[in-house]
């Protein structure tokens, strides 16, 4: 190989190394971007966890039948009333919802039902539960993450009390617990903007009114106002996921291209050097190196297929194995010269070595034995 070819080969190796470094840098950048995108995606998912707070209240006014004892038939709640004098009850339900996410703006519905419940007092087992809708499919409005519902319903106490008395009398029931439960249910899981909730139960406000009793004292039951946890189904998370997937795909593609480039552009001299170094490392005690090109003129050359055969010849003839590598470092000869003029030769050559050339000039002469 000429000095010009050596220069071109060295230039090729430098250019190859430069392209490998550039591709490796690109992979590093893509990996870093993918890492930041993953961090952003996870952070965004965490930020989607928000809370809503609910509060409720029930007030009522008792409307008495005309009687000889009370001049004002509208009596404020919170007292004890004579059951036979109660005609109707006006109940005022108030519900407040506050969501951390102020982007929510949508319609919302709720319902209010009156339920007659007759239970066996000993076993607490229901014997009758009959529901009467008072406000079914009613609507509230969530605006800026807030919802306020104020709804008043008229409860016909006399009608529900008469029905309970009829049931108990007809079947001669004793020791029963009879209640009219007026319940407002607000189910926030129906808010379309949310995909999941930790607690999916409806928020309930109840007014419990005793039936078939001589004295009546309604009781309001309101759920705890502990915050509920919501998870928002955000489109931004989807966009971040697409970006993360794209970066991961490009990163994988860049790695694949780098592997293909390394395999297709590799210099076979690397394999050549590894083969030579392995032999020298494994059998250095049997090899003598020389820097002088050996002239094989007028010698019969026998080519050997493997270095192991060279070792067998050395053991048989008790002759040293001489190693010579050409100045381009593309070809190495291992040879043994016998006393009868025969030269046993094993060569390792790079594919870069020109076809038909050998480590020693004299190998190119015609008439050599192979």
C-alpha positions in Angstrom: 0.0 0.0 0.0 1.4 3.4 -1.0 1.7 6.4 1.4 -1.2 8.0 -0.5 -3.4 5.0 0.3 -2.2 5.0 3.9 -3.2 8.7 4.1 -6.7 8.0 2.6 -7.2 5.1 4.9 -6.3 7.2 7.9 -8.6 9.9 6.6 -11.4 7.4 6.2 -10.9 6.2 9.8 -11.0 9.8 11.1 -14.2 10.6 9.2 -15.8 7.4 10.3 -15.0 8.2 14.0 -16.3 11.7 13.5 -19.7 10.4 12.2 -19.9 7.9 15.0 -19.3 10.6 17.6 -21.9 12.9 15.9 -24.5 10.1 15.9 -23.7 9.3 19.5 -24.2 12.9 20.4 -27.5 13.0 18.6 -28.6 9.9 20.6 -27.5 11.5 23.8 -29.6 14.7 23.0 -32.6 12.6 22.0 -32.3 10.5 25.2 -32.0 13.7 27.3 -35.1 15.2 25.6 -37.0 12.0 26.1 -36.1 12.0 29.8 -37.3 15.6 30.2 -40.5 14.8 28.4 -41.0 11.8 30.7 -40.5 14.1 33.7 -42.9 16.6 32.3 -45.5 13.9 31.6 -45.2 12.5 35.0 -45.3 15.9 36.6 -48.3 16.9 34.5 -50.1 13.7 35.6 -49.5 14.6 39.2 -50.8 18.1 38.7 -54.1 16.8 37.3 -54.9 15.5 40.8 -57.3 18.1 42.1 -59.8 18.3 44.9 -63.4 19.4 45.2 -65.2 20.5 48.4 -68.9 20.0 49.1 -71.1 21.5 51.7 -74.8 21.0 52.4 -77.5 22.3 54.6 -81.2 21.6 55.2 -83.7 24.1 56.8 -87.4 23.5 57.1 -90.7 25.1 58.2 -93.6 23.1 59.5 -97.1 24.1 58.3 -99.8 23.2 60.8 -103.4 22.3 60.2 -106.0 24.8 61.4 -106.4 24.3 65.1 -107.6 26.0 68.3 -104.1 26.3 69.9 -101.8 28.0 67.4 -102.6 31.2 65.7 -99.6 31.1 63.4 -99.7 27.9 61.3 -96.1 28.4 59.9 -93.7 27.2 62.6 -90.0 27.4 62.2 -87.9 24.2 62.3 -86.0 22.7 65.1 -88.9 22.1 67.5 -91.2 19.2 68.6 -94.6 19.1 66.9 -97.8 17.3 67.5 -98.1 14.7 64.8 -101.9 15.1 64.2 -101.4 18.9 63.7 -98.7 18.6 61.0 -100.1 19.2 57.5 -97.1 20.0 55.3 -93.3 20.7 55.7 -91.4 23.1 53.5 -87.8 21.9 53.2 -85.0 24.1 51.9 -82.0 22.2 50.5 -78.7 24.1 49.9 -75.7 22.5 48.2 -72.3 24.1 47.4 -69.5 22.6 45.3 -66.1 24.2 44.8 -63.5 22.6 42.5 -59.9 23.6 42.4 -60.0 23.5 38.6 -61.7 26.8 37.6 -62.0 25.7 34.0 -65.1 23.6 34.6 -68.2 25.1 33.1 -71.1 22.7 32.4 -74.7 21.8 33.3 -75.3 19.3 36.1 -78.4 17.5 37.4 -79.6 16.3 40.8 -82.7 14.7 42.3 -84.8 14.9 45.5 -86.9 12.0 46.6 -89.3 11.3 49.5 -88.9 7.7 50.8 -91.4 6.0 53.2 -89.4 3.5 55.3 -91.0 1.1 57.7 -88.6 -1.2 59.6 -88.8 -3.9 62.2 -87.4 -2.1 65.3 -85.7 -5.2 66.7 -83.9 -6.5 63.6 -83.7 -3.1 61.8 -84.9 -4.9 58.7 -86.9 -2.8 56.1 -90.5 -4.1 55.5 -91.6 -1.3 53.2 -89.6 1.3 51.2 -91.6 3.4 48.7 -90.0 6.3 46.8 -91.8 9.4 45.6 -89.8 11.7 43.3 -90.0 15.4 44.3 -87.5 16.9 42.0 -86.2 14.4 39.4 -83.9 15.5 36.6 -83.5 19.0 38.0 -80.5 21.0 36.8 -77.8 23.0 38.4 -75.0 24.9 36.7 -71.2 24.5 37.3 -69.5 27.8 36.4 -65.8 28.4 37.0 -65.5 25.3 39.1 -68.4 26.2 41.4 -72.0 24.9 41.7 -74.7 26.2 43.9 -78.1 24.5 44.3 -80.9 26.0 46.4 -84.1 24.1 46.1 -87.3 24.1 48.2 -89.8 21.3 48.1 -93.2 20.9 49.7 -93.6 17.7 51.7 -97.2 16.5 52.1 -96.7 15.0 55.5 -100.4 14.1 56.0 -100.4 12.0 52.8 -97.2 10.0 53.7 -98.3 9.6 57.3 -101.7 8.3 56.3 -100.1 5.7 53.9 -97.8 4.5 56.7 -100.7 4.2 59.1 -102.7 2.2 56.5 -99.8 -0.3 56.0 -99.3 -0.8 59.7 -103.0 -1.2 60.4 -103.7 -3.5 57.6 -101.1 -6.0 58.6 -101.4 -5.4 62.3 -97.7 -4.6 62.7 -96.2 -3.7 66.0 -92.9 -2.4 67.2 -92.0 -0.7 64.0 -89.8 2.3 63.2 -91.5 4.5 60.7 -89.7 7.4 58.9 -90.1 9.7 56.0 -86.7 10.3 54.5 -86.5 13.3 52.1 -83.2 13.0 50.4 -81.3 15.2 48.0 -78.6 13.4 45.9 -75.9 15.2 44.0 -73.6 12.8 42.0 -70.5 14.7 41.0 -69.1 11.7 39.1 -71.2 12.7 36.2 -69.2 15.8 35.5 -68.0 15.1 32.0 -64.6 16.7 32.4 -63.4 14.1 34.8 -62.3 10.5 34.1 -61.9 9.1 37.6 -62.8 9.8 41.2 -61.5 8.3 44.4 -65.0 8.4 45.9 -67.8 7.9 43.3 -70.7 8.0 45.8 -73.3 10.8 45.6 -73.3 13.5 48.1 -76.6 13.3 50.1 -78.6 15.7 52.3 -81.4 14.1 54.3 -84.4 15.3 56.3 -85.7 12.5 58.5 -89.3 12.9 59.7 -90.9 10.4 62.0 -94.3 8.9 60.9 -97.3 7.6 62.9 -95.9 9.2 66.1 -97.8 11.4 68.5 -94.9 13.9 68.5 -92.7 14.8 65.5 -89.2 16.3 65.4 -87.5 16.3 62.0 -83.8 15.8 61.9 -81.4 17.0 59.2 -78.5 14.7 58.3 -75.6 16.2 56.3 -72.5 14.4 55.0 -69.0 15.4 56.0 -67.4 18.1 53.9 -64.1 16.3 53.6 -62.5 17.1 50.2 -62.9 14.5 47.4 -60.1 13.7 45.0 -60.6 14.0 41.2 -58.4 13.2 38.2 -58.8 15.3 35.2 -58.8 13.7 31.7 -56.5 16.4 30.2 -55.8 16.7 26.5 -52.4 18.1 27.4 -51.3 14.8 28.9 -52.2 13.1 25.6 -50.1 15.6 23.7 -47.2 15.1 26.1 -47.5 11.4 25.7 -47.4 11.7 21.9 -44.2 13.9 22.2 -42.7 11.4 24.6 -43.5 8.4 22.2 -42.1 10.3 19.2 -38.8 11.1 21.0 -38.4 7.5 22.2 -39.1 6.3 18.6 -36.5 8.7 17.1 -34.0 7.7 19.8 -34.5 4.0 19.0 -34.2 4.7 15.3 -31.0 6.7 15.9 -29.5 3.9 17.9 -30.4 1.4 15.1 -28.9 3.6 12.4 -25.7 3.9 14.5 -25.4 0.2 14.8 -26.0 -0.3 11.1 -23.4 2.4 10.3 -20.8 0.9 12.6 -21.3 -2.6 11.1 -21.4 -1.4 7.4 -18.5 1.1 7.7 -16.2 -0.9 10.0 -12.6 -1.4 8.8 -11.6 -5.0 8.4 -8.2 -4.1 9.7 -9.7 -4.1 13.2 -10.5 -7.7 12.9 -7.0 -8.3 11.4 -5.3 -6.7 14.4 -7.4 -8.6 16.9 -6.5 -11.9 15.2 -2.8 -11.1 15.2 -2.8 -9.8 18.8 -4.6 -13.0 20.0 -1.9 -15.2 18.5 0.9 -13.1 19.8 -0.7 -13.0 23.3 -1.4 -16.8 23.4 1.9 -18.0 22.0 4.4 -15.2 22.6 6.9 -17.7 24.0 7.0 -19.6 20.7 7.3 -16.5 18.4 10.3 -14.4 17.4 9.6 -11.1 15.8 11.7 -9.6 13.0 11.6 -6.2 11.3 13.6 -7.5 8.3 11.6 -8.6 5.3 12.6 -12.1 4.5 13.6 -13.0 0.9 12.1 -16.3 0.1 13.8 -16.5 -3.3 14.9 -20.0 -4.4 12.9 -21.5 -1.5 9.9 -23.8 -1.7 7.0 -22.3 0.2 4.4 -24.5 1.8 1.3 -22.6 2.9 -0.2 -23.7 6.2 -4.0 -23.3 6.9 -3.9 -22.5 10.7 -1.5 -21.4 13.4 -2.1 -24.6 15.3 -0.4 -26.5 12.4 2.5 -24.2 12.7 2.8 -25.1 16.3 2.9 -28.8 15.4 5.6 -28.2 12.8 7.6 -26.2 15.3 7.3 -29.1 17.9 8.4 -31.6 15.2 11.3 -29.7 13.7 12.3 -27.8 16.9 12.6 -24.6 14.9 11.5 -21.1 15.9 8.4 -19.4 14.5 9.3 -16.1 13.0 6.8 -13.3 12.8 7.0 -10.4 10.3 4.4 -7.6 9.8 4.6 -5.4 6.7 5.0 -1.6 7.2 1.4 -0.9 6.2 0.3 -3.2 9.1 -2.1 -5.0 6.7 -0.4 -8.4 6.6 1.5 -10.6 9.1 3.6 -13.7 8.2 4.4 -16.5 10.6 7.0 -18.8 9.0 9.5 -21.6 9.8 12.5 -22.1 7.6 13.7 -25.7 7.4 17.2 -26.8 6.8 16.3 -28.3 3.4 15.2 -24.9 2.1 11.4 -25.4 2.6 9.6 -22.5 4.1 6.4 -23.2 6.1 4.2 -20.1 5.9 1.0 -19.0 7.7 -0.4 -15.5 6.9 -3.1 -13.2 8.3 -4.1 -10.5 5.9 -6.5 -7.6 6.1 -9.0 -7.4 3.2 -7.5 -4.0 2.6 -4.4 -5.7 1.4 -4.3 -5.7 -2.4 -5.3 -8.9 -4.0 -2.4 -11.1 -5.0 0.2 -9.3 -2.8 2.1 -10.8 0.1 4.1 -9.7 3.1 7.4 -10.4 1.4 8.3 -9.2 -2.1 9.7 -12.6 -3.1 6.2 -14.2 -2.6 5.1 -12.5 -5.8 7.5 -14.6 -7.9 6.0 -17.2 -10.1 6.4 -20.9 -9.4 5.8 -20.8 -5.7 4.3 -23.9 -4.2 0.9 -23.5 -2.4 
